[in-house]
Amino acid sequence: MLALAERRRRRMFPEPRNGAHQYMQNLRGANTNTLFIAYTVCHGIVGQETPGVYNNPSTVVFTFNGTRRPEHFIEYFHFQKATIQHIDPVLIRRVTQWMLEDFRANRGIFPDFIVVLRDHVREGMHDTVGVKV
């Protein structure tokens, strides 16, 4: 127990999990002034006892590396009606503006590069991801 407490005292920041640190090293994100933004949507589920009625809202998750430490990420959750199959472009712009302001506040400058990662896009929707935003 004492060894665990000693390790916690020595380490100021948690170690990245799930290979995120290696991913950042491969993209040189920790050594460059790059803002990484990722977002995904998890749609609500329909209950078997109530067909056509969504029991949970859709959840939109935004994550970005806007902290003072480039390899650490902040997450922002947005909940919307489960019947909406897209993310409102106004919401995307508002959250992106907040991310840029947060990045500048923590690092002192705006990013040189912005990398946007979008998850769970159906095959027929690939062309619309960049167009509607």
Phi, psi and omega per residue, in radians:
M1 nan -0.679 3.133
L2 -1.145 -0.664 3.135
A3 -1.120 -0.680 3.119
L4 -1.134 -0.745 3.114
A5 -1.117 -0.665 3.121
E6 -1.152 -0.715 3.106
R7 -1.116 -0.699 3.131
R8 -1.124 -0.652 -3.126
R9 -1.182 -0.674 -3.105
R10 -1.273 -0.525 -3.036
R11 -1.742 2.008 -3.120
M12 -1.363 -0.644 -3.065
F13 -2.043 2.530 3.093
P14 -1.179 2.612 3.102
E15 -1.307 2.411 3.103
P16 -1.067 2.509 -3.117
R17 -1.929 2.938 3.047
N18 1.013 0.524 3.069
G19 1.307 0.195 -3.111
A20 -1.077 -0.661 -3.136
H21 -1.117 -0.773 3.124
Q22 -1.107 -0.689 3.110
Y23 -1.065 -0.779 3.122
M24 -1.121 -0.677 3.125
Q25 -1.127 -0.705 -3.137
N26 -1.131 -0.611 3.110
L27 -1.554 -0.007 -3.093
R28 0.994 0.507 -3.114
G29 -1.184 -0.571 -3.124
A30 -1.296 -0.336 -3.099
N31 -1.864 0.044 3.138
T32 -2.205 2.950 3.124
N33 -1.626 1.143 -3.047
T34 -1.988 2.321 3.051
L35 -1.703 2.108 3.071
F36 -1.775 2.185 3.096
I37 -2.142 2.275 3.058
A38 -2.280 2.509 3.055
Y39 -2.578 2.647 -3.130
T40 -2.602 2.819 3.111
V41 -2.170 2.292 3.011
C42 -1.991 1.995 -3.072
H43 -1.399 2.629 3.114
G44 -1.110 2.902 -3.100
I45 -1.916 2.682 3.093
V46 -1.691 2.245 3.119
G47 -1.300 2.529 -3.138
Q48 -1.184 -0.549 -3.128
E49 -1.381 -0.304 3.120
T50 -2.284 1.368 -3.114
P51 -1.052 2.385 3.128
G52 1.490 -0.105 3.140
V53 -1.912 2.179 3.124
Y54 -1.457 2.240 -3.119
N55 -1.484 -0.469 -3.111
N56 -2.159 2.626 3.068
P57 -1.324 2.863 2.980
S58 -1.299 2.506 -3.141
T59 -2.037 2.212 3.062
V60 -1.855 2.218 -3.128
V61 -2.033 2.127 3.022
F62 -1.883 2.442 3.052
T63 -2.427 2.523 -3.139
F64 -2.721 2.786 -3.114
N65 -1.712 1.212 -3.080
G66 -1.749 0.231 3.132
T67 -1.530 3.094 3.074
R68 -1.148 -0.477 3.104
R69 -1.676 1.998 -3.042
P70 -1.045 -0.424 -3.091
E71 -1.547 -0.007 3.112
H72 -1.780 2.474 -3.048
F73 -2.057 2.601 3.066
I74 -1.930 2.462 3.113
E75 -1.996 2.529 3.083
Y76 -2.259 2.237 -3.114
F77 -1.897 2.399 3.070
H78 -2.257 2.346 3.134
F79 -1.942 2.380 3.131
Q80 -2.469 2.972 3.129
K81 -0.994 2.432 -3.099
A82 -1.193 -0.343 -3.111
T83 -1.397 -0.200 3.122
I84 -1.463 2.101 -3.034
Q85 -1.626 0.093 -3.132
H86 -2.428 2.931 3.069
I87 -1.677 2.299 -3.130
D88 -1.044 2.178 -3.140
P89 -1.020 -0.543 3.094
V90 -1.120 -0.714 3.096
L91 -1.109 -0.761 -3.138
I92 -1.066 -0.779 3.128
R93 -1.106 -0.769 -3.120
R94 -1.105 -0.777 -3.135
V95 -1.191 -0.693 3.120
T96 -1.114 -0.709 3.093
Q97 -1.095 -0.740 3.098
W98 -1.082 -0.711 3.126
M99 -1.102 -0.758 3.118
L100 -1.108 -0.737 3.115
E101 -1.134 -0.709 3.119
D102 -1.156 -0.730 3.095
F103 -1.023 -0.843 -3.128
R104 -1.133 -0.686 3.139
A105 -1.124 -0.665 -3.097
N106 -1.468 -0.520 -3.071
R107 -1.888 -0.248 3.112
G108 1.540 -0.172 3.134
I109 -2.517 2.841 3.034
F110 -1.392 2.733 -3.123
P111 -1.211 2.593 3.036
D112 -1.355 -0.615 -3.113
F113 -2.314 2.605 3.042
I114 -2.235 2.163 3.100
V115 -1.957 2.135 -3.131
V116 -1.934 2.206 3.116
L117 -1.994 2.253 -3.138
R118 -2.123 2.249 -3.083
D119 -1.857 2.738 3.043
H120 1.032 0.944 3.053
V121 -1.812 2.169 3.118
R122 -1.123 2.697 -3.078
E123 -0.926 -0.769 -3.110
G124 -1.302 -0.140 -3.058
M125 -1.797 0.023 -3.059
H126 -1.003 -0.710 -3.095
D127 -1.199 -0.436 -3.056
T128 -1.495 -0.233 -3.054
V129 -1.094 -0.862 -3.115
G130 -1.470 -0.376 -3.044
V131 -1.316 -0.770 -3.012
K132 -1.389 -0.205 3.131
V133 -1.678 nan nan
